[in-house]
């Protein structure tokens, strides 16, 4: 089984995609899009930007190197977990990662997107997403 982007209709009537690895594990999910066309444009943007540089926002301010978009931003959430978001060239967030216990695991999630997203197929899945 190859990696894929699964598009689902949300309960609110929008569309959301999840990038799944070849083993079926969800790597990351998108925001909710109003139309399937804009959802597919989001996927196209992820494919193009999947190998973007990483900005580590968990370091001390003096060590922070601010990068231009597109980029991944690694940060800590309110619960103290490491997360990432992928920003497109225009600064819009196009993909978010789950919470990770370690920065290394978060970075592995980013690497997985770079490996899986560029060639992933797009599949429309029946059933609603939350």
Backbone as a ProteinNet text record, in pm:
[ID]
protein_1_A
[PRIMARY]
XXXXXXXXXXXXXXXXXXXXXXXXXXXXXXXXXXXXXXXXXXXXXXXXXXXXXXXXXXXXXXXXXXXXXXXXXXXXXXXXXXXXXXXXXXXXXXXXXXXXXXXXXXXXXXXXXXXXXXXXXXXXXXXXXX
[TERTIARY]
84.7	0	89.2	56	132.3	73.5	150.6	98.5	-10.6	-99.8	-211.6	-267.2	-331.1	-409.5	-554	-616.5	-757.7	-840	-934.7	-1025.1	-1156.9	-1205.1	-1334.8	-1419.8	-1550	-1645.4	-1658.4	-1658.6	-1676.4	-1824.6	-1856.8	-1997.2	-2056	-1969	-2015.9	-2032	-1997.4	-2013.4	-1889.3	-1779.5	-1653.1	-1572.9	-1446	-1357.9	-1226.7	-1173	-1045.8	-967.8	-836.3	-756.3	-660.1	-625.6	-524.2	-420.7	-294.2	-186.9	-157.2	-168.8	-144.3	-22.7	61	178.1	133.6	225.6	195.8	139.9	177.1	127	-10.5	-69.7	-202.6	-203.8	-87.2	-79.3	-97.1	-178.9	-198.9	-73.5	-17.5	101.5	60.7	-39.9	-86.3	-222	-287.4	-419.9	-425.1	-523.8	-538.4	-644.2	-656.1	-767.4	-892.5	-1005.9	-1128.8	-1138.3	-1162.2	-1179.6	-1327.9	-1371.2	-1512.9	-1554	-1462	-1496.4	-1391.2	-1428.7	-1332.6	-1221.9	-1253.4	-1152.1	-1043.2	-1082.5	-982.4	-906.4	-972	-906.3	-796.4	-828.3	-729	-615.1	-644.7	-538.3	-446.9	-505.7	-425.9	-331.4	-381.2	-297.6	-184.4	-216.3	-113.8	-5.1	-46	48.5	137.7	79.2	159.2	261.7	219.3	311.2	429.2	402.1	506.2	598.7	543.7	620.3	667.2	650.3	680.1	825.2	915.2	1057.3	1108.7	1019.3	1056.8	1151.6	1220.6	1310.6	1230.9	1299.3	1235.7	1286.7	1192	1223.2	1190.2	1288.9	1270.8	1237.4	1109.8	1065.4	1070.1	1131	1141.8	1272.8	1362.3	1491.4	1478.1	1578.6	1580.6	1575.1	1514	1495.8	1627.3	1735.3	1865.7	1915.2	1871	1913.6	1818.1	1701.1	1598.9	1642.1	1640.5	1668.3	1533.7	1487.7	1359.3	1378.1	1301.4	1310.6	1192.9	1211.8	1102.5	1011.1	885.6	791.8	825	802.1	738.9	835.3	777.4	857.5	770.3	836.2	774.4	811.5	717.9	745.6	728.2	833.8	827	808.8	708.7	678.7	623.8	612	549.8	409.4	313.1	176.5	158.1	38.2	10.6	33.1	19.9	41.1	189.5	274.4	417.6	463.7	370.8	408.6	466.9	549.1	606.1	507.4	489.4	400.8	469.5	415.6	463.5	344.5	369.7	274.2	356	295.7	359.4	291.4	370.7	318.5	356.3	259.1	282.8	360.5	397.4	473.5	401.6	266.7	188.1	167.6	224.3	214.6	97.2	8.9	-108	-65.5	-125	-98.5	-174.7	-101.9	-165.5	-166.9	-93.9	-87	-40.6	-95.6	-55.1	-27.9	66	98.9	36.3	29.8	-20.3	82.4	48.3	142.5	239	367.5	472.3	538.7	581.5	649.3	791.2	855.4	993.3	1006.9	1107.6	1134.3	1178.2	1254.5	1300.2	1181.4	1079.8	960.8	888.4	881.3	818.2	895.2	1026.6	1109.4	1094.8	1075.7	1051.1	918.8	817.9	690.3	707.6	788.6	816.7	888.9	987.9	1062	969.5	872.1	777.2	691.4	656.5	580.9	666	792.6	882.1	897.2	893.6	908	777.9	664.8	537.3	451.6	452.4	358.5	380.3	504.1	520.5	455.4	456.4	403	272.5	215.8	94.4	-24.8	-106.6	-228.5	-335.8	-437.8	-548.6	-672.1	-737.1	-852.2	-965.3	-1085.4	-1203.3	-1264.9	-1279.8	-1326.8	-1470.6	-1555	-1692.7	-1690.8	-1788.5	-1799.8	-1757.4	-1814.2	-1786.4	-1667.3	-1600.8	-1490.4	-1540.8	-1481.1	-1523.8	-1496.1
-118.7	0	125	220.3	344.3	450.4	555.9	667.4	737.1	806.4	872.4	987.5	1077.7	1183.8	1137.5	1125.3	1088	1213.1	1241.1	1355	1302.9	1367.5	1333	1458.3	1437.1	1545.5	1558.6	1681.8	1703.8	1713	1701.7	1712.8	1849.2	1950.3	2085.3	2106.3	2004	2014.3	2059.6	2078.3	2115	1990.4	2010.4	1900.2	1910.7	1795.2	1788.8	1671.2	1685.5	1572.2	1526.3	1399.6	1340.4	1275.3	1298	1229.2	1101.8	987.8	858.5	792.1	733.7	659.6	527.5	459	330.9	228.3	240.3	147	186.6	293.5	337.6	437.2	465.2	559	702.8	781.2	921.7	999.4	1070	1151.1	1291.5	1346.8	1481.7	1506	1612.4	1647.2	1795.5	1829.2	1967.3	2040.7	2166.5	2247.6	2204.4	2262.8	2235.6	2336.3	2284.6	2367.5	2373.3	2482.4	2498.8	2412.6	2392	2315.1	2207.9	2109.5	2004.5	2061.2	2162.8	2225.5	2290.1	2365.7	2430.1	2325.5	2216.3	2108.1	2046.5	2023.3	1967	2065.3	2194.6	2295.3	2290.9	2266.6	2250.9	2132	2021.4	1902.6	1934.2	2002.9	2039.4	2125.6	2214.7	2300.9	2219.8	2121.3	2034.5	1958.9	1905.5	1830.2	1917.5	2040.9	2132.7	2174.1	2191.8	2245.2	2139.2	2012.6	1903.2	1899.2	1952.2	1948.4	2084	2165.2	2298.2	2286.8	2396.3	2403.1	2405.5	2374.3	2368.6	2483.1	2557.3	2663.9	2611.9	2600.1	2547.6	2661.9	2675	2782.8	2744.1	2628	2584	2628.1	2686.8	2731.1	2869.9	2909.8	3043.7	3147.7	3261.2	3364.5	3404.2	3408.6	3446.8	3345.5	3221.4	3115.2	3097.8	3159	3139.2	3200.2	3118.5	3163.8	3165.5	3285.6	3299.5	3277.8	3183.9	3149.6	3208	3226.3	3270.2	3151.7	3181.6	3077.9	3036.2	2911.3	2805	2748.3	2700	2642.2	2561.4	2469.8	2401.9	2481.7	2495.8	2557.9	2451	2426.2	2333.3	2418.1	2383.7	2463.3	2372.5	2427	2354.9	2408.8	2316.4	2359.6	2383.9	2421.3	2453.2	2335.2	2213.6	2092.9	2053.6	2129.4	2101.6	2002.9	1959.6	1866	1941.8	1872.5	1929.3	1910	2014	2009.6	2080.3	2058.2	2132.7	2178.7	2282.6	2328.4	2363.6	2338.7	2371.9	2495.4	2597.6	2721.5	2729.1	2766.8	2786.4	2916.1	2941.4	3061.9	3188.8	3186.7	3304.6	3314.6	3220.4	3223.8	3146.3	3098.6	3023.8	2885.2	2841.8	2707.8	2607.5	2511.6	2414.1	2273.8	2253.9	2120.9	2134.7	2052	2051.6	1909.8	1898	1767.2	1747.1	1622.6	1587.3	1627.3	1610.8	1638.1	1521.6	1552.7	1452.2	1475.7	1368.1	1378.1	1430.3	1408.8	1454.4	1533.5	1620.1	1697.3	1604.2	1500.2	1405.5	1338.1	1300.1	1238.2	1336.4	1460.9	1565.7	1582.8	1585.2	1599.1	1477.2	1359.7	1239.8	1252.2	1313.2	1337.6	1427.7	1531.4	1622.4	1547.1	1466.6	1388.4	1292.7	1237.9	1146.1	1216.8	1341.2	1418.3	1437.6	1474.1	1491.9	1365.4	1252	1122.3	1079.2	1100.1	1044.6	1137.8	1266.7	1358.2	1378.7	1396.4	1432.7	1336.5	1207.9	1109.6	1044.2	1094	1031.9	1053.3	948.4	960.4	1031.9	1080.6	1149.2	1062.3	1036	946.1	1016.4	1013	1064.4	946.9	961.8	854	882.1	780.2	794	803.6	873	887.7	1023.8	1068.4	1202.2	1202.4	1315.8	1341.1	1436.9	1434.3	1525.3	1667.4
0	0	0	-80.7	-91	1.1	24.8	104.4	25	99.3	31.9	114.6	44.7	106.5	102.5	218.2	223.7	251.2	164	181.5	236.5	342	401	413.8	407.7	432.8	584.9	634.8	778.2	811.4	938.2	980.6	947	939.3	906.6	755.8	675.4	531.3	457.5	529.6	466.4	430.4	400.7	362	438.7	477.2	548.4	490.5	482.8	437.6	545.9	538	625	535	566	495.7	572.9	504.9	567.7	505	590.6	544.3	483.2	420.2	355.7	454.5	582.9	685.3	738.4	684.5	725.8	840.6	898.6	1010.5	960.5	1033.2	998.8	1037.9	941.3	965	1008.2	940.4	972.7	909.3	956.4	906.2	869.6	790.2	744.6	825.2	794.7	841.7	766.1	796.4	722.1	608.3	488.6	369	334.6	273.6	239	120.2	24.4	-95.3	-120.7	-199.5	-234.3	-323.5	-403	-488.7	-404	-301	-215.8	-132.9	-96.1	-25	-112.6	-238.6	-331.5	-356.9	-355	-368	-246.1	-128	-6.4	-17.6	-70.5	-90.8	-187.6	-296.9	-394.4	-329.4	-240.9	-171.2	-76.8	-8.8	78.6	-5	-117.8	-204.5	-247.6	-286.5	-332.5	-218	-98.2	14.8	113.6	80.5	174	219.6	141.7	176.4	225.7	279.2	329.8	448.2	476	590.4	720.7	830.3	962.1	1048.5	1105.4	1200.8	1340.3	1425.1	1560.9	1655.9	1689.5	1777.5	1924.5	1953	2092.7	2156.8	2079.2	2132.1	2193.8	2269	2327.4	2215.9	2245.7	2143.6	2077.4	2153.3	2098.9	1995.5	2005.7	1913.3	1795.1	1801.5	1699	1566.2	1462.6	1327	1254.1	1220.2	1153.1	1003.2	949.9	808.4	731.8	602.1	514.9	486.9	457.1	415	272.5	234.2	312	415.8	526.3	631.9	725.7	795.4	908.5	1031.9	1123.7	1253.1	1360	1434.9	1547.6	1672.7	1753.2	1872.6	1981.9	2102.7	2213.8	2235.4	2254.3	2280.9	2430.6	2470.5	2611.5	2704.2	2651.5	2731.9	2738.6	2669.1	2670.7	2564.1	2477.4	2371.4	2252.1	2175.5	2054.4	1939.7	1861.1	1745.3	1629	1508.8	1393.6	1311.2	1234.6	1134.2	1010.5	895.3	767.9	712.8	687.8	630.2	482.7	400.7	257.7	236.1	113.7	79.8	123.8	119.5	158.4	310.1	386.6	532.3	589.4	504.6	552	601.3	712.2	764.2	678.3	620.9	533	592.3	702	761.8	905.3	993.5	1134.1	1179	1270.6	1325.3	1461.2	1502.9	1635.5	1740.4	1867.8	1975.7	1992.4	2009.6	2029.7	2164.4	2228.8	2357.7	2348	2233.8	2216.6	2086.3	2084.4	1963.4	1850.4	1882.9	1780.4	1711.6	1787.7	1728.3	1637.9	1679.4	1598.7	1467.8	1475.6	1356	1264.7	1323.2	1242.4	1167	1230.4	1163.3	1042.1	1055.8	944.9	832.7	870.2	770.6	696.2	767.7	706.4	601.4	626.1	527.2	402.2	421.3	307.5	225.4	292.9	224.9	156.4	221.7	174.3	89.6	116.4	50.7	-98.4	-145.7	-287	-386	-359.8	-453.9	-407.3	-299.9	-244.9	-337.2	-350.5	-429.5	-347	-414.1	-347.9	-359.4	-243.7	-238.7	-163.2	-219.9	-151.8	-75.8	57	142.2	186.8	181.7	230.4	381.9	435.9	580.8	625.3	736	787.1	878.9	882.3	972.3	1079.7	1196.8	1305.3	1273
[MASK]
++++++++++++++++++++++++++++++++++++++++++++++++++++++++++++++++++++++++++++++++++++++++++++++++++++++++++++++++++++++++++++++++++

